[in-house]
Amino acid sequence: MIGVPTYEFRCASPVCNARATALTKDEVIAQLTTHVKVEHRIPSPTRPIMQFLVDNTIRELPQQKGRS
Ligand SMILES: [Zn+2]
């Protein structure tokens, strides 16, 4: 469905309640990456860190039907 956010990122840090949504997984990962770099001061997160974060902070939102 066009225009409805499909992926959600919720920061896993207990002291941070950042949240973002995006239409594609790539987009939400980009937001997550920026968030980690800027808010958590990890200028170059390693691949395992990113994989962990992707697995633990991103989820696919259930599609809402018939919202017209
Ligand atoms: Zn955070």
N, CA, C, O and the ligand as a Tripos MOL2 file, in Angstrom:
@<TRIPOS>MOLECULE
protein
  273   271    69     0     0
PROTEIN
NO_CHARGES

@<TRIPOS>ATOM
      1 N           0.8480   -1.1970    0.0000 N.3       1 MET1
      2 CA          0.0000    0.0000    0.0000 C.3       1 MET1
      3 C           0.8860    1.2490    0.0000 C.2       1 MET1
      4 O           1.7770    1.3860    0.8380 O.2       1 MET1
      5 N           0.6400    2.1330   -0.9210 N.am      2 ILE2
      6 CA          1.4650    3.3340   -1.0470 C.3       2 ILE2
      7 C           1.1150    4.3290    0.0640 C.2       2 ILE2
      8 O          -0.0580    4.5750    0.3470 O.2       2 ILE2
      9 N           2.1300    4.8830    0.6720 N.am      3 GLY3
     10 CA          1.9050    5.9600    1.6360 C.3       3 GLY3
     11 C           1.7240    5.5190    3.0690 C.2       3 GLY3
     12 O           1.6570    6.3640    3.9610 O.2       3 GLY3
     13 N           1.6440    4.2330    3.3210 N.am      4 VAL4
     14 CA          1.4830    3.7460    4.6920 C.3       4 VAL4
     15 C           2.8130    3.1720    5.1650 C.2       4 VAL4
     16 O           3.3610    2.2730    4.5260 O.2       4 VAL4
     17 N           3.3420    3.6880    6.2920 N.am      5 PRO5
     18 CA          4.6120    3.1500    6.7810 C.3       5 PRO5
     19 C           4.4980    1.6570    7.0510 C.2       5 PRO5
     20 O           3.5160    1.1840    7.6230 O.2       5 PRO5
     21 N           5.5020    0.9440    6.6380 N.am      6 THR6
     22 CA          5.4620   -0.5060    6.7270 C.3       6 THR6
     23 C           6.4380   -1.0340    7.7640 C.2       6 THR6
     24 O           6.2330   -2.1050    8.3370 O.2       6 THR6
     25 N           7.5010   -0.2750    8.0000 N.am      7 TYR7
     26 CA          8.5210   -0.7320    8.9440 C.3       7 TYR7
     27 C           8.6680    0.2710   10.0700 C.2       7 TYR7
     28 O           8.5720    1.4810    9.8660 O.2       7 TYR7
     29 N           8.9020   -0.2490   11.2530 N.am      8 GLU8
     30 CA          9.0600    0.6050   12.4160 C.3       8 GLU8
     31 C          10.3710    0.2900   13.1120 C.2       8 GLU8
     32 O          10.7540   -0.8650   13.2940 O.2       8 GLU8
     33 N          11.0360    1.3610   13.4900 N.am      9 PHE9
     34 CA         12.2530    1.2420   14.2930 C.3       9 PHE9
     35 C          11.9650    1.8200   15.6660 C.2       9 PHE9
     36 O          11.4390    2.9260   15.7900 O.2       9 PHE9
     37 N          12.3080    1.0720   16.6800 N.am     10 ARG10
     38 CA         12.2020    1.5420   18.0550 C.3      10 ARG10
     39 C          13.5480    1.3070   18.7060 C.2      10 ARG10
     40 O          14.0250    0.1740   18.7600 O.2      10 ARG10
     41 N          14.1580    2.3570   19.1960 N.am     11 CYS11
     42 CA         15.4740    2.2260   19.7880 C.3      11 CYS11
     43 C          15.4360    1.2510   20.9650 C.2      11 CYS11
     44 O          14.5110    1.2720   21.7760 O.2      11 CYS11
     45 N          16.4550    0.4020   21.0420 N.am     12 ALA12
     46 CA         16.5010   -0.6240   22.0820 C.3      12 ALA12
     47 C          17.1050   -0.1080   23.3830 C.2      12 ALA12
     48 O          17.0470   -0.7830   24.4100 O.2      12 ALA12
     49 N          17.6780    1.0800   23.3360 N.am     13 SER13
     50 CA         18.3010    1.6190   24.5360 C.3      13 SER13
     51 C          17.2560    2.0030   25.5690 C.2      13 SER13
     52 O          16.2600    2.6430   25.2330 O.2      13 SER13
     53 N          17.4740    1.6150   26.8410 N.am     14 PRO14
     54 CA         16.5000    1.9480   27.8820 C.3      14 PRO14
     55 C          16.4210    3.4490   28.1730 C.2      14 PRO14
     56 O          15.4350    3.9220   28.7380 O.2      14 PRO14
     57 N          17.4490    4.1860   27.7900 N.am     15 VAL15
     58 CA         17.4370    5.6240   28.0690 C.3      15 VAL15
     59 C          17.0330    6.4350   26.8510 C.2      15 VAL15
     60 O          17.1870    7.6560   26.8280 O.2      15 VAL15
     61 N          16.5270    5.7660   25.8650 N.am     16 CYS16
     62 CA         16.2050    6.4360   24.6140 C.3      16 CYS16
     63 C          14.9000    5.8610   24.0890 C.2      16 CYS16
     64 O          14.7570    4.6430   23.9810 O.2      16 CYS16
     65 N          13.9650    6.7100   23.7680 N.am     17 ASN17
     66 CA         12.7210    6.1500   23.2210 C.3      17 ASN17
     67 C          12.4310    6.6540   21.8210 C.2      17 ASN17
     68 O          11.2910    6.9550   21.4690 O.2      17 ASN17
     69 N          13.4900    6.7390   21.0350 N.am     18 ALA18
     70 CA         13.3320    7.1520   19.6470 C.3      18 ALA18
     71 C          12.5190    6.1230   18.8760 C.2      18 ALA18
     72 O          12.5570    4.9240   19.1490 O.2      18 ALA18
     73 N          11.7920    6.6370   17.9150 N.am     19 ARG19
     74 CA         10.9410    5.7690   17.1110 C.3      19 ARG19
     75 C          10.8330    6.3880   15.7330 C.2      19 ARG19
     76 O          10.7720    7.6090   15.5900 O.2      19 ARG19
     77 N          10.8120    5.5400   14.7250 N.am     20 ALA20
     78 CA         10.6570    6.0460   13.3700 C.3      20 ALA20
     79 C           9.9570    4.9910   12.5320 C.2      20 ALA20
     80 O          10.0390    3.7930   12.8060 O.2      20 ALA20
     81 N           9.2800    5.4580   11.5230 N.am     21 THR21
     82 CA          8.6540    4.5250   10.5930 C.3      21 THR21
     83 C           9.0650    4.8890    9.1770 C.2      21 THR21
     84 O           9.4080    6.0350    8.8890 O.2      21 THR21
     85 N           9.0250    3.9040    8.3040 N.am     22 ALA22
     86 CA          9.3950    4.1310    6.9120 C.3      22 ALA22
     87 C           8.6630    3.1440    6.0210 C.2      22 ALA22
     88 O           8.1090    2.1430    6.4750 O.2      22 ALA22
     89 N           8.6820    3.4630    4.7420 N.am     23 LEU23
     90 CA          7.9530    2.6240    3.7820 C.3      23 LEU23
     91 C           8.7190    1.3700    3.4080 C.2      23 LEU23
     92 O           8.1270    0.3370    3.0950 O.2      23 LEU23
     93 N          10.0490    1.4690    3.4440 N.am     24 THR24
     94 CA         10.8480    0.3130    3.0510 C.3      24 THR24
     95 C          11.8290   -0.0380    4.1650 C.2      24 THR24
     96 O          12.1500    0.7870    5.0210 O.2      24 THR24
     97 N          12.2880   -1.2610    4.1280 N.am     25 LYS25
     98 CA         13.2350   -1.6920    5.1430 C.3      25 LYS25
     99 C          14.5530   -0.9270    5.0060 C.2      25 LYS25
    100 O          15.1690   -0.5560    6.0050 O.2      25 LYS25
    101 N          14.9780   -0.6960    3.7680 N.am     26 ASP26
    102 CA         16.2100    0.0700    3.5490 C.3      26 ASP26
    103 C          16.1190    1.4490    4.1850 C.2      26 ASP26
    104 O          17.0690    1.9410    4.7950 O.2      26 ASP26
    105 N          14.9480    2.0590    4.0260 N.am     27 GLU27
    106 CA         14.7570    3.3990    4.5470 C.3      27 GLU27
    107 C          14.7950    3.4030    6.0780 C.2      27 GLU27
    108 O          15.4040    4.2860    6.6820 O.2      27 GLU27
    109 N          14.1560    2.4390    6.6920 N.am     28 VAL28
    110 CA         14.1260    2.4070    8.1510 C.3      28 VAL28
    111 C          15.5130    2.0540    8.7000 C.2      28 VAL28
    112 O          15.8950    2.5230    9.7730 O.2      28 VAL28
    113 N          16.2560    1.2380    7.9730 N.am     29 ILE29
    114 CA         17.6340    0.9370    8.3830 C.3      29 ILE29
    115 C          18.4900    2.1910    8.2790 C.2      29 ILE29
    116 O          19.3500    2.4320    9.1260 O.2      29 ILE29
    117 N          18.2560    2.9850    7.2490 N.am     30 ALA30
    118 CA         18.9900    4.2420    7.1100 C.3      30 ALA30
    119 C          18.6950    5.1700    8.2870 C.2      30 ALA30
    120 O          19.5940    5.8310    8.8070 O.2      30 ALA30
    121 N          17.4430    5.2120    8.6970 N.am     31 GLN31
    122 CA         17.0770    6.0420    9.8470 C.3      31 GLN31
    123 C          17.7130    5.5210   11.1240 C.2      31 GLN31
    124 O          18.2040    6.2930   11.9470 O.2      31 GLN31
    125 N          17.7000    4.2180   11.2800 N.am     32 LEU32
    126 CA         18.3380    3.5890   12.4310 C.3      32 LEU32
    127 C          19.8350    3.9080   12.4560 C.2      32 LEU32
    128 O          20.3850    4.2450   13.5040 O.2      32 LEU32
    129 N          20.4820    3.8000   11.3080 N.am     33 THR33
    130 CA         21.9170    4.0580   11.2210 C.3      33 THR33
    131 C          22.2240    5.4980   11.6250 C.2      33 THR33
    132 O          23.1420    5.7530   12.4040 O.2      33 THR33
    133 N          21.4470    6.4280   11.0890 N.am     34 THR34
    134 CA         21.6440    7.8390   11.4330 C.3      34 THR34
    135 C          21.4290    8.0600   12.9220 C.2      34 THR34
    136 O          22.1850    8.7880   13.5660 O.2      34 THR34
    137 N          20.4030    7.4320   13.4610 N.am     35 HIS35
    138 CA         20.1010    7.5830   14.8730 C.3      35 HIS35
    139 C          21.2570    7.0950   15.7520 C.2      35 HIS35
    140 O          21.6580    7.7650   16.7030 O.2      35 HIS35
    141 N          21.7750    5.9290   15.4160 N.am     36 VAL36
    142 CA         22.8790    5.3500   16.1870 C.3      36 VAL36
    143 C          24.1120    6.2590   16.1180 C.2      36 VAL36
    144 O          24.7850    6.4860   17.1220 O.2      36 VAL36
    145 N          24.3890    6.7650   14.9340 N.am     37 LYS37
    146 CA         25.5720    7.6160   14.7520 C.3      37 LYS37
    147 C          25.4460    8.9250   15.5020 C.2      37 LYS37
    148 O          26.3800    9.3660   16.1720 O.2      37 LYS37
    149 N          24.2670    9.5500   15.3840 N.am     38 VAL38
    150 CA         24.0910   10.8930   15.9330 C.3      38 VAL38
    151 C          23.7670   10.8530   17.4200 C.2      38 VAL38
    152 O          24.4100   11.5350   18.2180 O.2      38 VAL38
    153 N          22.7610   10.0470   17.7940 N.am     39 GLU39
    154 CA         22.2750   10.0610   19.1690 C.3      39 GLU39
    155 C          23.1310    9.2180   20.1000 C.2      39 GLU39
    156 O          23.2630    9.5310   21.2830 O.2      39 GLU39
    157 N          23.7050    8.1610   19.5750 N.am     40 HIS40
    158 CA         24.4750    7.2720   20.4430 C.3      40 HIS40
    159 C          25.9740    7.3540   20.1810 C.2      40 HIS40
    160 O          26.7610    6.5850   20.7320 O.2      40 HIS40
    161 N          26.3460    8.2960   19.3350 N.am     41 ARG41
    162 CA         27.7590    8.6160   19.0900 C.3      41 ARG41
    163 C          28.5970    7.4000   18.7190 C.2      41 ARG41
    164 O          29.6980    7.1880   19.2290 O.2      41 ARG41
    165 N          28.0350    6.6180   17.8200 N.am     42 ILE42
    166 CA         28.8000    5.5040   17.2590 C.3      42 ILE42
    167 C          29.0210    5.8590   15.7880 C.2      42 ILE42
    168 O          28.1880    5.5370   14.9400 O.2      42 ILE42
    169 N          30.1490    6.5270   15.4790 N.am     43 PRO43
    170 CA         30.3270    7.0760   14.1310 C.3      43 PRO43
    171 C          30.3910    6.0240   13.0420 C.2      43 PRO43
    172 O          29.9670    6.2600   11.9110 O.2      43 PRO43
    173 N          30.9290    4.8500   13.3890 N.am     44 SER44
    174 CA         30.9650    3.8090   12.3570 C.3      44 SER44
    175 C          30.5830    2.4630   12.9460 C.2      44 SER44
    176 O          31.4450    1.6360   13.2430 O.2      44 SER44
    177 N          29.2890    2.2520   13.1110 N.am     45 PRO45
    178 CA         28.8310    0.9810   13.6860 C.3      45 PRO45
    179 C          29.2490   -0.1870   12.8080 C.2      45 PRO45
    180 O          29.1440   -0.1360   11.5830 O.2      45 PRO45
    181 N          29.7200   -1.2310   13.4540 N.am     46 THR46
    182 CA         30.1930   -2.4000   12.7040 C.3      46 THR46
    183 C          29.0060   -3.2100   12.2040 C.2      46 THR46
    184 O          27.8750   -3.0370   12.6580 O.2      46 THR46
    185 N          29.2890   -4.0850   11.2730 N.am     47 ARG47
    186 CA         28.2590   -4.9150   10.6780 C.3      47 ARG47
    187 C          27.5110   -5.7630   11.7330 C.2      47 ARG47
    188 O          26.2800   -5.8020   11.7140 O.2      47 ARG47
    189 N          28.2210   -6.4330   12.6410 N.am     48 PRO48
    190 CA         27.4940   -7.2010   13.6700 C.3      48 PRO48
    191 C          26.6040   -6.3190   14.5380 C.2      48 PRO48
    192 O          25.5020   -6.7230   14.9090 O.2      48 PRO48
    193 N          27.0690   -5.1310   14.8590 N.am     49 ILE49
    194 CA         26.2420   -4.2200   15.6560 C.3      49 ILE49
    195 C          24.9900   -3.8470   14.8790 C.2      49 ILE49
    196 O          23.8810   -3.8850   15.4130 O.2      49 ILE49
    197 N          25.1720   -3.4890   13.6200 N.am     50 MET50
    198 CA         24.0250   -3.1220   12.8080 C.3      50 MET50
    199 C          23.0620   -4.2860   12.6470 C.2      50 MET50
    200 O          21.8450   -4.1080   12.6970 O.2      50 MET50
    201 N          23.6120   -5.4780   12.4540 N.am     51 GLN51
    202 CA         22.7520   -6.6470   12.2980 C.3      51 GLN51
    203 C          21.9480   -6.8930   13.5730 C.2      51 GLN51
    204 O          20.7590   -7.2040   13.5250 O.2      51 GLN51
    205 N          22.6170   -6.7470   14.7020 N.am     52 PHE52
    206 CA         21.9380   -6.9090   15.9900 C.3      52 PHE52
    207 C          20.8080   -5.8930   16.1260 C.2      52 PHE52
    208 O          19.6930   -6.2300   16.5240 O.2      52 PHE52
    209 N          21.1180   -4.6540   15.7910 N.am     53 LEU53
    210 CA         20.1140   -3.6010   15.9310 C.3      53 LEU53
    211 C          18.9440   -3.8120   14.9780 C.2      53 LEU53
    212 O          17.7830   -3.6330   15.3450 O.2      53 LEU53
    213 N          19.2710   -4.1880   13.7680 N.am     54 VAL54
    214 CA         18.2040   -4.4380   12.7910 C.3      54 VAL54
    215 C          17.2840   -5.5510   13.2950 C.2      54 VAL54
    216 O          16.0600   -5.4540   13.2120 O.2      54 VAL54
    217 N          17.9110   -6.6130   13.8210 N.am     55 ASP55
    218 CA         17.1230   -7.7440   14.3040 C.3      55 ASP55
    219 C          16.2820   -7.3880   15.5290 C.2      55 ASP55
    220 O          15.2010   -7.9410   15.7300 O.2      55 ASP55
    221 N          16.7840   -6.4650   16.3420 N.am     56 ASN56
    222 CA         16.1380   -6.2210   17.6220 C.3      56 ASN56
    223 C          15.3120   -4.9500   17.7170 C.2      56 ASN56
    224 O          14.5360   -4.7930   18.6600 O.2      56 ASN56
    225 N          15.4600   -4.0530   16.7770 N.am     57 THR57
    226 CA         14.7340   -2.7820   16.8980 C.3      57 THR57
    227 C          13.7880   -2.5220   15.7420 C.2      57 THR57
    228 O          12.9680   -1.6060   15.8080 O.2      57 THR57
    229 N          13.8900   -3.3070   14.6920 N.am     58 ILE58
    230 CA         13.0300   -3.0640   13.5350 C.3      58 ILE58
    231 C          11.9950   -4.1650   13.4360 C.2      58 ILE58
    232 O          12.2970   -5.3510   13.5650 O.2      58 ILE58
    233 N          10.7830   -3.7420   13.2070 N.am     59 ARG59
    234 CA          9.7530   -4.7520   12.9570 C.3      59 ARG59
    235 C           8.8730   -4.2820   11.8080 C.2      59 ARG59
    236 O           8.7760   -3.0930   11.5060 O.2      59 ARG59
    237 N           8.2470   -5.2500   11.1920 N.am     60 GLU60
    238 CA          7.3370   -4.9430   10.1060 C.3      60 GLU60
    239 C           5.9690   -4.6720   10.7100 C.2      60 GLU60
    240 O           5.4730   -5.4510   11.5240 O.2      60 GLU60
    241 N           5.3750   -3.5800   10.3130 N.am     61 LEU61
    242 CA          4.0590   -3.2370   10.8460 C.3      61 LEU61
    243 C           2.9820   -4.0210   10.1080 C.2      61 LEU61
    244 O           3.0800   -4.2590    8.9040 O.2      61 LEU61
    245 N           1.9650   -4.4120   10.8430 N.am     62 PRO62
    246 CA          0.8380   -5.0800   10.1630 C.3      62 PRO62
    247 C           0.1380   -4.0890    9.2460 C.2      62 PRO62
    248 O          -0.0830   -2.9340    9.6090 O.2      62 PRO62
    249 N          -0.1950   -4.5420    8.0900 N.am     63 GLN63
    250 CA         -0.8730   -3.6700    7.1420 C.3      63 GLN63
    251 C          -2.3080   -3.4260    7.5870 C.2      63 GLN63
    252 O          -3.0300   -4.3430    7.9780 O.2      63 GLN63
    253 N          -2.6940   -2.1560    7.5140 N.am     64 GLN64
    254 CA         -4.0720   -1.8360    7.8580 C.3      64 GLN64
    255 C          -4.9090   -1.8640    6.5940 C.2      64 GLN64
    256 O          -4.5670   -1.2870    5.5610 O.2      64 GLN64
    257 N          -6.0090   -2.5570    6.7290 N.am     65 LYS65
    258 CA         -6.8540   -2.7090    5.5390 C.3      65 LYS65
    259 C          -8.1440   -1.9240    5.6950 C.2      65 LYS65
    260 O          -8.6530   -1.7360    6.8000 O.2      65 LYS65
    261 N          -8.6430   -1.4850    4.5970 N.am     66 GLY66
    262 CA         -9.9630   -0.8660    4.5710 C.3      66 GLY66
    263 C         -10.0830    0.4170    5.3600 C.2      66 GLY66
    264 O         -11.1220    0.6950    5.9580 O.2      66 GLY66
    265 N          -9.0140    1.2010    5.3610 N.am     67 ARG67
    266 CA         -9.0860    2.4820    6.0820 C.3      67 ARG67
    267 C          -9.4660    3.6040    5.1310 C.2      67 ARG67
    268 O          -8.6600    4.5000    4.8760 O.2      67 ARG67
    269 N         -10.6250    3.5670    4.6300 N.am     68 SER68
    270 CA        -10.9960    4.6200    3.6820 C.3      68 SER68
    271 C         -12.1710    5.4400    4.2150 C.2      68 SER68
    272 O         -12.6240    6.3740    3.5530 O.2      68 SER68
    273 ZN         18.4260    5.6040   20.6120 Zn       69 ZN69
@<TRIPOS>BOND
     1     1     2 1
     2     2     3 1
     3     3     4 2
     4     3     5 am
     5     5     6 1
     6     6     7 1
     7     7     8 2
     8     7     9 am
     9     9    10 1
    10    10    11 1
    11    11    12 2
    12    11    13 am
    13    13    14 1
    14    14    15 1
    15    15    16 2
    16    15    17 am
    17    17    18 1
    18    18    19 1
    19    19    20 2
    20    19    21 am
    21    21    22 1
    22    22    23 1
    23    23    24 2
    24    23    25 am
    25    25    26 1
    26    26    27 1
    27    27    28 2
    28    27    29 am
    29    29    30 1
    30    30    31 1
    31    31    32 2
    32    31    33 am
    33    33    34 1
    34    34    35 1
    35    35    36 2
    36    35    37 am
    37    37    38 1
    38    38    39 1
    39    39    40 2
    40    39    41 am
    41    41    42 1
    42    42    43 1
    43    43    44 2
    44    43    45 am
    45    45    46 1
    46    46    47 1
    47    47    48 2
    48    47    49 am
    49    49    50 1
    50    50    51 1
    51    51    52 2
    52    51    53 am
    53    53    54 1
    54    54    55 1
    55    55    56 2
    56    55    57 am
    57    57    58 1
    58    58    59 1
    59    59    60 2
    60    59    61 am
    61    61    62 1
    62    62    63 1
    63    63    64 2
    64    63    65 am
    65    65    66 1
    66    66    67 1
    67    67    68 2
    68    67    69 am
    69    69    70 1
    70    70    71 1
    71    71    72 2
    72    71    73 am
    73    73    74 1
    74    74    75 1
    75    75    76 2
    76    75    77 am
    77    77    78 1
    78    78    79 1
    79    79    80 2
    80    79    81 am
    81    81    82 1
    82    82    83 1
    83    83    84 2
    84    83    85 am
    85    85    86 1
    86    86    87 1
    87    87    88 2
    88    87    89 am
    89    89    90 1
    90    90    91 1
    91    91    92 2
    92    91    93 am
    93    93    94 1
    94    94    95 1
    95    95    96 2
    96    95    97 am
    97    97    98 1
    98    98    99 1
    99    99   100 2
   100    99   101 am
   101   101   102 1
   102   102   103 1
   103   103   104 2
   104   103   105 am
   105   105   106 1
   106   106   107 1
   107   107   108 2
   108   107   109 am
   109   109   110 1
   110   110   111 1
   111   111   112 2
   112   111   113 am
   113   113   114 1
   114   114   115 1
   115   115   116 2
   116   115   117 am
   117   117   118 1
   118   118   119 1
   119   119   120 2
   120   119   121 am
   121   121   122 1
   122   122   123 1
   123   123   124 2
   124   123   125 am
   125   125   126 1
   126   126   127 1
   127   127   128 2
   128   127   129 am
   129   129   130 1
   130   130   131 1
   131   131   132 2
   132   131   133 am
   133   133   134 1
   134   134   135 1
   135   135   136 2
   136   135   137 am
   137   137   138 1
   138   138   139 1
   139   139   140 2
   140   139   141 am
   141   141   142 1
   142   142   143 1
   143   143   144 2
   144   143   145 am
   145   145   146 1
   146   146   147 1
   147   147   148 2
   148   147   149 am
   149   149   150 1
   150   150   151 1
   151   151   152 2
   152   151   153 am
   153   153   154 1
   154   154   155 1
   155   155   156 2
   156   155   157 am
   157   157   158 1
   158   158   159 1
   159   159   160 2
   160   159   161 am
   161   161   162 1
   162   162   163 1
   163   163   164 2
   164   163   165 am
   165   165   166 1
   166   166   167 1
   167   167   168 2
   168   167   169 am
   169   169   170 1
   170   170   171 1
   171   171   172 2
   172   171   173 am
   173   173   174 1
   174   174   175 1
   175   175   176 2
   176   175   177 am
   177   177   178 1
   178   178   179 1
   179   179   180 2
   180   179   181 am
   181   181   182 1
   182   182   183 1
   183   183   184 2
   184   183   185 am
   185   185   186 1
   186   186   187 1
   187   187   188 2
   188   187   189 am
   189   189   190 1
   190   190   191 1
   191   191   192 2
   192   191   193 am
   193   193   194 1
   194   194   195 1
   195   195   196 2
   196   195   197 am
   197   197   198 1
   198   198   199 1
   199   199   200 2
   200   199   201 am
   201   201   202 1
   202   202   203 1
   203   203   204 2
   204   203   205 am
   205   205   206 1
   206   206   207 1
   207   207   208 2
   208   207   209 am
   209   209   210 1
   210   210   211 1
   211   211   212 2
   212   211   213 am
   213   213   214 1
   214   214   215 1
   215   215   216 2
   216   215   217 am
   217   217   218 1
   218   218   219 1
   219   219   220 2
   220   219   221 am
   221   221   222 1
   222   222   223 1
   223   223   224 2
   224   223   225 am
   225   225   226 1
   226   226   227 1
   227   227   228 2
   228   227   229 am
   229   229   230 1
   230   230   231 1
   231   231   232 2
   232   231   233 am
   233   233   234 1
   234   234   235 1
   235   235   236 2
   236   235   237 am
   237   237   238 1
   238   238   239 1
   239   239   240 2
   240   239   241 am
   241   241   242 1
   242   242   243 1
   243   243   244 2
   244   243   245 am
   245   245   246 1
   246   246   247 1
   247   247   248 2
   248   247   249 am
   249   249   250 1
   250   250   251 1
   251   251   252 2
   252   251   253 am
   253   253   254 1
   254   254   255 1
   255   255   256 2
   256   255   257 am
   257   257   258 1
   258   258   259 1
   259   259   260 2
   260   259   261 am
   261   261   262 1
   262   262   263 1
   263   263   264 2
   264   263   265 am
   265   265   266 1
   266   266   267 1
   267   267   268 2
   268   267   269 am
   269   269   270 1
   270   270   271 1
   271   271   272 2
@<TRIPOS>SUBSTRUCTURE
     1 MET1         2 RESIDUE 1 A MET
     2 ILE2         6 RESIDUE 1 A ILE
     3 GLY3        10 RESIDUE 1 A GLY
     4 VAL4        14 RESIDUE 1 A VAL
     5 PRO5        18 RESIDUE 1 A PRO
     6 THR6        22 RESIDUE 1 A THR
     7 TYR7        26 RESIDUE 1 A TYR
     8 GLU8        30 RESIDUE 1 A GLU
     9 PHE9        34 RESIDUE 1 A PHE
    10 ARG10       38 RESIDUE 1 A ARG
    11 CYS11       42 RESIDUE 1 A CYS
    12 ALA12       46 RESIDUE 1 A ALA
    13 SER13       50 RESIDUE 1 A SER
    14 PRO14       54 RESIDUE 1 A PRO
    15 VAL15       58 RESIDUE 1 A VAL
    16 CYS16       62 RESIDUE 1 A CYS
    17 ASN17       66 RESIDUE 1 A ASN
    18 ALA18       70 RESIDUE 1 A ALA
    19 ARG19       74 RESIDUE 1 A ARG
    20 ALA20       78 RESIDUE 1 A ALA
    21 THR21       82 RESIDUE 1 A THR
    22 ALA22       86 RESIDUE 1 A ALA
    23 LEU23       90 RESIDUE 1 A LEU
    24 THR24       94 RESIDUE 1 A THR
    25 LYS25       98 RESIDUE 1 A LYS
    26 ASP26      102 RESIDUE 1 A ASP
    27 GLU27      106 RESIDUE 1 A GLU
    28 VAL28      110 RESIDUE 1 A VAL
    29 ILE29      114 RESIDUE 1 A ILE
    30 ALA30      118 RESIDUE 1 A ALA
    31 GLN31      122 RESIDUE 1 A GLN
    32 LEU32      126 RESIDUE 1 A LEU
    33 THR33      130 RESIDUE 1 A THR
    34 THR34      134 RESIDUE 1 A THR
    35 HIS35      138 RESIDUE 1 A HIS
    36 VAL36      142 RESIDUE 1 A VAL
    37 LYS37      146 RESIDUE 1 A LYS
    38 VAL38      150 RESIDUE 1 A VAL
    39 GLU39      154 RESIDUE 1 A GLU
    40 HIS40      158 RESIDUE 1 A HIS
    41 ARG41      162 RESIDUE 1 A ARG
    42 ILE42      166 RESIDUE 1 A ILE
    43 PRO43      170 RESIDUE 1 A PRO
    44 SER44      174 RESIDUE 1 A SER
    45 PRO45      178 RESIDUE 1 A PRO
    46 THR46      182 RESIDUE 1 A THR
    47 ARG47      186 RESIDUE 1 A ARG
    48 PRO48      190 RESIDUE 1 A PRO
    49 ILE49      194 RESIDUE 1 A ILE
    50 MET50      198 RESIDUE 1 A MET
    51 GLN51      202 RESIDUE 1 A GLN
    52 PHE52      206 RESIDUE 1 A PHE
    53 LEU53      210 RESIDUE 1 A LEU
    54 VAL54      214 RESIDUE 1 A VAL
    55 ASP55      218 RESIDUE 1 A ASP
    56 ASN56      222 RESIDUE 1 A ASN
    57 THR57      226 RESIDUE 1 A THR
    58 ILE58      230 RESIDUE 1 A ILE
    59 ARG59      234 RESIDUE 1 A ARG
    60 GLU60      238 RESIDUE 1 A GLU
    61 LEU61      242 RESIDUE 1 A LEU
    62 PRO62      246 RESIDUE 1 A PRO
    63 GLN63      250 RESIDUE 1 A GLN
    64 GLN64      254 RESIDUE 1 A GLN
    65 LYS65      258 RESIDUE 1 A LYS
    66 GLY66      262 RESIDUE 1 A GLY
    67 ARG67      266 RESIDUE 1 A ARG
    68 SER68      270 RESIDUE 1 A SER
    69 ZN69       273 GROUP 0 **** ****
